[in-house]
Amino acid sequence: MHLPRAKLVIAVAAVAVLSGCASVNLEQSLSSANAATSSFTDGQLTVARDQSEREALRQRASDLLSKPLGQKEAVQLALVNSPSMQAIVAQNWADASTAAQSGRIANPILSLERVRLGSETEIGRLLSFGLLDLLTLPTRKGVAERRIQQAQLRLSSDVVDQVTQVRQSWVRAVAAQQTLTYTQQVFASAQASAELAKRMQAVGNFNKLDRVRQQAFYADTATQLASAQHQVTAAREELVRLLGLDDAQAKQLRLPERLPALPKEPLSPLDAGREASKGRLDLQIAKANYDAAARAQGWNTITTFTDIELGVRRDSVFDAAENTHSTRRGFEISLQLPIFDWGGMRR
């Protein structure tokens, strides 16, 4: 093998190895998200890729719906059943794949041409690639790795946000149901008081003003009962939506009769602040954004200003009249001239 050709092969192999480093493991991304959020969610986020996995998740959802659904069980049900959770994972995979793709070098371009003039036939071969892509490959790979990390942190943050919504919705649904029970008791008492006032007025033991007061109280409790019934329906439907339940699953949904008891002692402000700042995903995402932007600053300045392509050419010339064959070798450089667009809007 000639020395220039050997160098070319080695260079192409090195570029292929370097460009292959920017990749993302989707399974590892999901495992990392579960590890980062397991203490908060008390469950595992999974993705169904085939029919058997979907059936397994549906069976898990049926098991959770077979008994009154507590707050912890509601979170687990959302993790295995909610389409929103599946959409979050799919969006993360798309973002991570896009980030990984940005850290790879573009494919080289092979151009072939055949030109004939009289008795001469010329066959040209040109292999070209972006020189700036190659020179900025280490920088772009570093930026891609930070963007992959950013997508990973955003996945964990989105899961935490979704789980928080499920927990809040569960509290509202159980509280609305508990309020309805109390309102029904008050309404029954008001109804009995209004009936008693009516009968006592009929026999002369109640004046008209007292009866009007009882009737007004009865009407007010009837209004509160209708409002409580509406609130139960709205809160339950919100929970059904967040859990991703279909009609059959929604009919199976049962909630506890009351909310859990309050803790014996409130959390101190110091402990609350320490717990809130522990593992702040928003701060980690902001740091990842800053690192990626800072590392890409110089690269963006160059690549949005111009572009350079380097090509290696080999031409073969055949002369049928003289029965000769000659070969020409060389290279060419293509430079994009920043005349109309200086790339300022992309920086």
N, C-alpha and C positions, 0 to 999 in steps of 0.2 A: 504494500500500500504506500502511495506517495506521501511525503510528509505533509504537504498542505491539505490533502484529503483526510489524512489521519487527524490533523488538528480540527478540521471541520466536523468530523464525526464526534470527536471528544467534546467539542463545544456544544453541538446539538444534544448529546447525551446529558451534559451538565445542565443545560437549560431545562430539559425534560424532567430531570430529577428535582431541580429547584422549584419548577412550576407545580410539581405534584405535591409539594409540601403543604400548600394552602388548601386544606380540606376540612370537612366537618363530619363528625360521627353523630348521626341523629339519635342513636340509642344512648350514647354517652351523654348527649345533651339532655335527654329525658331523665336519665338517672341522676345527673347533677342537679336538675331542678327538683326532683323528689328529695334528694339529700338536703338541699338548701331549705326546703319548705316543710319537711316531714314533722318538725316540732310544732309547726303552726297548724298544719292541715290534719295531722293524725291519720294520714292515708297516703295512697300511692296513685299518681296520675298515670293512666295507661291509655294506649291507643289500639284500637281494633283495626287490623289490616285485612282480615279475611272473615269468612262467615263463621268459622268455629270460634274465633276470638270474640266476635260480636255476640254470639250466643252465650259465651261464658260471662261476658259483662252484663248481659240482660238477665241471666240467672242470678248473678250477684245482686242486681237491682231488685229482683223479685224477693230475694231473701231479706233485704233491708226493709222492703215495704210490707213484709208479712207481720210486722209488729209495730207498735207506736214509734214514730220516727223522732228520736232525740236529735239534739243539735249536732253531736259528733257524727251520728249516722247520716244526717242530712248532708254533711260535708262529704262523707264517703260516697253517698249516692250521687252527688253532683260530679265527683271525680270520675266515676265509672259510667255515668249515664248522660251527662249534659252535653249536647252538641256544642255549646259555647266552649267547653274545655277542649273538645276535639279541634275546634276552629283555632283556639289559642296555640295549640301544639303545631297545627299545620302552618299557621302564619309564622311561627318561630322557625320552623324548618325552611320555609321560603326565604326568610330574612337571612338565616345563617348560610344557606346555599348561595344567595346573592353575594354575601360578604366574602365567602370563600372563592367565588368565581372572580371577584375583583382583584384577588391576589395572584391570579395566574396570568401567564403570558399568552398573548394571542397566538393562534396557530400560524405557522409560516404559509406563504402563498407560493405555489408552484405554477409558473406560466410557461406554456409551450406554444411555439409558433413555427409555421412552415411557410417559407417565401420562395417563389420560383421566378427566376429572371433568365430567359433564354435557356441556355444549357445548364445553368447553375441552379442548384437547389440548396437552400439554407434552412437548417433546422436549429431553432434557438430554444434554449432552456434557461429559465431564470427562477432561482429560489430566493425569496425575499422575506424579511421579517422586520418588525418595528424595533429600531435601535433604542429608542427611548424606553420602550416596554422592557427591553432586556436590561438596560442600565438602571432603571428604577425598580427592578423586580424585588430586591431585598426590602426596599421601603414599602412597596405595595403589599408585600407579604406580611410585614409587620402591621400595617394598617388593617389588613384583612383579619389578622388574628385578634386585634382589639375589637373590631366590629363583630366578630363571632362571639367574643366574650360579652360584648354589649347585648347581643341578641339573647344570649344565655341568661343574663341578668334580667332582661325584660320579660323573658318567659316566666322566671320565678316571681317577678313583680306582678305580672298579669294573673298568675295563679293565686297569689295572695289576695289580690283585689277581688277576684271572683269568689273566693272562699269567704271573704269578709262580707260580700253582698249576700251570700247564702245564709250566713249566720245571722245577719241583721234581719233578713226576710223571715227566717224561722222564728226569731224572737217576736217580730210583729205579728206573725200568724198565730202563734200560741197566745200572745197577749190579747189579740183581738178576740180569740175564742174564749179566753178567760173573762174578758170584759163583757162579752155577750151573755155568758152564764150569770154574771152578777146583775146585768141589766134585765134579764128575764125574771130574776127573783124580785127585783125592785118593781118591775111592771106588774107581776102577779100581786104584790102587796098593794100597789096603787089601785089596781083593778078591784081588789077586794074592799079597799077603803072607800072607793067611789060607790060601789054597790051598797055598802053598809050605810054611807051617808044618805043615799037615795031612800033607803027604807026607813032610816031614822027620821028623815024629814017628813016622810009620809005619815008617820004616827005622831009628829009634833015634837020630837026630841032633838031636832037639828034645825037651825035657822038656814035661810037661803044663802047667806054669805058664806057660812062654813061649807055648805055643799058645793058652792061655786069654787072655793079654794081646793077642795078635794078633786073636783072635776078637772081643774086646771093642772093639778099635779099629775092626774091620770093621763091627760093629753100630752104633757111634757115627757113623761116616761114612755109613752107610746112612740113619740118622735125619737127619743134616745134609743129605743129598741130597734126601730127601723134603721137608724144610722149605724148601730152596732152590727146588725145583720149585713149591711152593705160593706162595712169595714172587714168583716170576717171573709166575705166573698172576695174582696179585692186583695187582701193580704194572702189568702190561700192561692189565688190565681197567680200572684207574683211569685210565690214560692214554687208553684208548679212549673212556671216558666224557667226559673233559674235552675231547677233540678232537671229540666228537659224531659218531663214526663209526658207520655201520650195519654189518650183518653182512658185506656184501660188501666194504666198505672195511676192516673189521677184518682180514679175511683177507689184504688187500694190505699191511698195515702191516708194515714191516721196520725194525729198529733197528740202529744200528752195533754192532759187536762189543765195543767198549770206550768208556769215557768219554774226553773230550779230555784232553790232558796238562795238568798243573797249570802255572800261570804261573811264570816263572823267579824272580820276586821277589814277595813278598806286598805288599799295599797297606798303606801306612803308616797308623797311627791317625789322623793329621791329615787325610790324603787321604780316608780312609774316612768320617770325620765330615763333611768338606766335601761329599762325594758324597751322603751320606745326607740332609743338610739342603738339598741343591739341589732347588728346585722342590717343596717339601713340600706335597703336595696336602691332607693332613689339616689342616695349619695354615691353608691357604687356605679350606678348607671351614668350619673353626671361625670364621674371621674373617667369612666371608659370613653364617654363622648369627647371629653377634653383631650385625652391621650391620643385618640384616633385623629382628631382634628389637628392637633399640634404636629403629629408625625406626618400627616398628609399635606401640610402647608407648603413646603418646598416643592414637593412632587406636583401638586396642582398648579403651582406657578409655572413650572416648565411645560408640562403636558398640555395645558390650555393655551400656551403661547404658540407652540409649533409642534411639528411631528417630523420624525426622520425615519426613513426606511432604508435598510441596507440589503443589497441583493448580490448574489453570486451567479455569474452568467457563464454558460458554456455553449458555444455555437459550433455546429458542424456544417461545412460547406462541401457539396459534391458537384464536380464539374463533369458532366457526361461527355462533353466534346473532347476534353483532354484526359478523361478518365483519372482524375485526381481527387484527393480527399484531404481536407485541411480542417484543423480544429483551432478555435479561438477561445481563450479564457479571459475572464476579467470580472470586474464588480461594478456596481452602480449605486449611487446614493440619491434618494429622492427627498427633497426638503420642502415642507409646506411653508409657503410664504405668508406671513401674517399681514396681509394688505387690507382686506375688508373686515376681518374679525380678529381682534387681538385677544379674545378669550376673557375679557374683563367681566362679562356677566356670569361666567362659570367659575370665577374665583371667589 
